Amino acid sequence: MKRFGQVIGIKPEHVEEYTRLHADVWPGVLAKIHECNMRNYSIFRYHDMLFAYFEYIGDDYEGDMAKIAADETTQAWWAVCGPMQNPVEDRAEGEWWKTIEQVFHTD
């Protein structure tokens, strides 16, 4: 299992709508996340920043992320949520959410 932390900005005028959408995520999006080995997925907000955490239990991260990206329902979800987000400037090429370094963990 590998842990991931990611950050992205949220446009202040969209905080309420983004929160409402994530209170009732589309079932097809949730099913694809589960199918592609993501577990314990959470998104937190601090002012105009979002922090996501998830655990990946598969053995082909790139392949599973490609499956998510190819999914029509997920693409439609991203089309709704993407314009509400504000990616950080120093993200890697091809990243939307910036993956950040884990510096501590304890069970």
Secondary structure, DSSP 4 states (H G I P E B T S, - for coil): -EEEEEEEEE-GGGHHHHHHHHTT--HHHHHHHHHTTEEEEEEEEETTEEEEEEEE-SS-HHHHHHHHHH-HHHHHHHHHHGGGEE--TTPPTT-SSEEE-------
